[in-house]
Amino acid sequence: MDDIFVARLMSAGVQSVTPDTLVEDAAQRMLEHEIGSLVVVEDGELRGILTSTDFVEIVAASKPKAETTVSRYMTTDVVTTGAQVPIRDVADQMIEHGFHHMPVVDETEGVIGMITTTDLTAYLSNVQTPSPSN
């Protein structure tokens, strides 16, 4: 597992919104793309992350969604990783912080992907599959 890097498992083509995006529009985008998170980008800079877990708070707070923007609920102290980081290190960070999604960033390109607990689980499932006996 030490030889496997984030770039091999991450999802590229991350969906993003701006801090001013309405929560309703963000939710619709997540449903359309069947994803559990959106990165929040402004002027090419990562500003936050909005996850399906955040929507529990949104619903519980019962804020008028027509007036509510992503900036109200997004996590702004985003922990990120790089494409060449070993997946063991990323898994440790995700466990330590209780995250299910971690944006993958590049110093020159900004957000280039997303690594999720589902990606890690799928990889381990394939690695751990026993070989058939001959």
Steps between C-alpha positions, in 0.01 A plus 500: 500500500801732546575489127154613395449874463188715509519570125419135426176497702368856492206615293595773254254752361381618840171689512529847651283791607571851625430628852203693355335191348157434648480189717210376289715519186790325675270219612365461147853476359593231754189301410555536124859380522433244776779638717536565872698823491572820311811711525437871548727707277524876458740671258676166444568453873360222717280668761318205651319171459129420526405138569183300534561508876467880491149461360391336825581829674327698225180299535515507880544877500200534264645809335313632195695324228411757235705755694772278643841489336768234521730733695275466806560124534823413320804385694768763454796339676537241227763230539640413158747253356723475196493253214835346598414439866487131601145381560597372845573861606170621355308220672664593831401866454142409410469283809661762723265776383190286438486598132345307213618736224837669450577738211818426306686820413792598284699818571462626143165352393298533821246224566570205271297224660328348800592192705223338703458220746310320224811521277715353778247226578467403133878479470534285811216278385685429174835454674359269766309275258646150535630332189305194386667168572623304202 
